[in-house]
Amino acid sequence: MPSDPRRRRKDYVEEADLPIGKKIVAAILLVLATGAAFAPARGQDGGFVPSFWDPARRLTGPDMSAIHLIRFLTSDDYPPFDFALPDGALTGFSVDLARAVCEELKVACTVQARRWDTLATALADNKGDALIAGLAITDRTREQFAFTRPYMLLPGRFVTRAGQAPAPDATPERMGAAKAGVIAGSAHAAWLEVYFPKLALTRYDSAAAQRAALVKGEVGVIFGDGVALAGWLNGSESKACCAFFGGPFIDRAYFGEGLTIAVRKNNSALRAALDYGLARVAARGVYTELYLKYFPVGAF
């Protein structure tokens, strides 16, 4: 099973295995609140709600003549994207987004949870029509599947102890040789080596060790996947110790193509319908509502 860009487990492709290219782009892509890049809404932490659809683009309704039911496949073990409630009901950001798309398309849908490592095979074997569980876009997955536009990108983010930022701004010049914790062998570590070469990096074997080092003051800042770090900051394990520092950094060459919905490669009509549904959900403000519900401290 190809890697899920939302998570890292021993049976998934590690961050270090992501393609990094030999030629380095000369600029850091620091995504700020500009135009179509972000919607104007803000989370409780003051962060922006991302939008990945051009509000000025005229949308053409899809051909739904052959689409009467959409069978979504997902997992149920990765909150806040997908998880089961105590009564067994399936919920989460991706789950609710799928249902909102179906409502927009005025088509019936089901959402079935399966074990993560069986999802791609289930989609290929026609046991579902669309996979909304963060299937990574790689040369291998492109051979079998087609993908919608991303409904979430995965930014790199700095986190520091609350009120103890190592510099006024998260820029290479301002941060200088600050002590920073990274996960050994990760794409985020490789990215810092290129764009923040003066940082004094300490490498840890796990996210838990990296975060513990920040809490203890062994490093002044840590850098990693913004979505995972937002989940930590939202949860009880962080004990409200820390906060994001600086803006989100987007670099698809290092951090992946983001989260999309996958369909079988020959199902172009469904892909077009899902892209339309996602754009309409965003235009009506439903995406913003779901994002604020599941990410009170957002990745952006």
C-alpha positions, -999 to 999 in steps of 0.1 A, spaced: 0 0 0 15 34 -9 21 58 18 -5 80 34 9 116 34 -10 123 67 8 98 88 41 79 92 42 43 104 68 16 100 48 0 72 46 33 52 71 50 30 92 72 53 95 109 48 132 104 38 120 84 8 100 113 -7 116 126 -39 138 156 -32 153 166 -66 189 175 -72 182 211 -82 170 234 -54 145 262 -61 161 295 -50 132 308 -30 113 296 1 76 294 -6 61 310 25 23 309 21 6 340 35 -29 353 35 -32 364 -1 -60 363 -27 -69 328 -37 -44 312 -14 -65 315 17 -101 323 27 -106 352 50 -118 331 79 -96 325 108 -93 298 135 -92 305 172 -54 308 170 -56 335 144 -44 312 116 -60 313 82 -84 288 68 -69 275 36 -87 275 3 -75 256 -27 -101 268 -52 -102 300 -72 -134 319 -62 -134 338 -95 -134 306 -116 -168 299 -133 -179 264 -125 -196 242 -151 -219 216 -137 -207 180 -143 -224 153 -163 -241 132 -136 -262 110 -159 -242 79 -151 -235 87 -114 -263 76 -91 -243 65 -61 -208 73 -48 -192 47 -26 -165 63 -6 -137 43 10 -117 56 40 -100 44 72 -113 50 107 -81 54 128 -67 88 120 -85 116 138 -94 143 130 -96 131 94 -114 99 100 -124 80 132 -152 61 148 -173 75 176 -181 54 207 -213 43 191 -194 32 160 -205 60 138 -179 72 113 -169 108 114 -140 132 108 -130 161 85 -126 139 54 -157 119 61 -179 150 66 -163 166 35 -172 135 14 -208 137 26 -210 175 19 -198 168 -17 -225 142 -21 -251 167 -9 -238 193 -33 -240 169 -62 -274 157 -51 -263 121 -52 -266 93 -27 -233 82 -11 -220 57 14 -188 60 34 -172 27 43 -142 23 66 -115 -3 58 -81 -11 71 -56 14 56 -34 -12 39 -64 -26 20 -79 6 7 -60 10 -26 -67 -26 -36 -104 -22 -27 -107 8 -49 -89 -10 -78 -112 -40 -74 -143 -18 -76 -153 -23 -40 -157 14 -38 -158 44 -62 -136 70 -45 -109 69 -18 -107 98 6 -80 87 30 -48 105 19 -35 82 -8 -1 95 -18 3 107 -54 33 89 -68 43 75 -102 30 41 -91 -4 53 -79 -8 74 -110 -7 42 -131 -39 30 -114 -57 61 -102 -67 96 -110 -68 123 -84 -89 154 -77 -74 188 -69 -61 188 -33 -85 197 -6 -56 200 19 -19 208 15 6 197 41 27 226 52 59 225 71 56 245 104 78 256 132 66 252 168 81 269 198 73 271 235 45 296 241 59 331 244 95 319 238 101 323 201 138 322 192 135 351 168 111 379 158 103 361 125 108 326 111 133 335 84 168 322 79 183 356 87 164 361 119 167 326 132 204 322 125 220 294 145 190 287 168 186 251 181 160 232 162 147 197 166 138 176 136 129 139 130 160 121 116 159 113 80 127 132 73 119 155 44 114 183 69 150 179 81 163 178 45 143 210 37 158 229 67 193 219 57 187 236 24 167 267 33 178 273 69 214 261 67 226 279 98 202 263 122 218 239 148 198 208 141 192 181 167 178 149 152 153 126 170 141 91 162 104 100 166 79 128 168 73 120 204 110 125 213 112 156 192 82 172 209 94 162 244 127 179 237 109 211 229 88 209 261 120 203 282 138 232 266 165 211 249 157 229 217 141 263 211 120 252 182 109 221 163 100 218 126 77 192 110 44 184 93 20 212 101 -11 190 101 4 165 126 17 194 148 -17 210 147 -32 178 160 -7 177 188 -13 214 197 -51 207 197 -47 177 219 -42 172 256 -7 158 253 8 192 245 -6 206 278 -10 240 260 28 243 262 35 255 227 24 274 196 31 277 160 59 302 151 60 319 118 39 311 87 33 278 69 59 266 43 46 249 12 69 229 -10 54 200 -28 87 186 -39 95 179 -2 62 177 16 40 160 -10 11 168 -32 -14 171 -3 -47 153 3 -69 144 -26 -97 121 -35 -86 91 -57 -108 73 -83 -100 46 -108 -80 60 -137 -107 55 -163 -134 72 -142 -129 108 -155 -166 117 -151 -165 110 -114 -133 129 -109 -148 159 -126 -179 156 -105 -159 154 -73 -138 184 -83 -169 204 -90 -184 193 -57 -154 203 -37 -153 237 -53 -189 243 -46 -185 231 -10 -157 257 -6 -177 284 -23 -207 279 0 -185 282 31 -190 245 42 -153 238 39 -145 266 62 -171 253 88 -156 218 87 -120 231 89 -128 252 120 -147 223 136 -119 198 132 -89 221 134 -95 248 160 -57 253 159 -52 250 122 -22 238 102 -21 272 85 
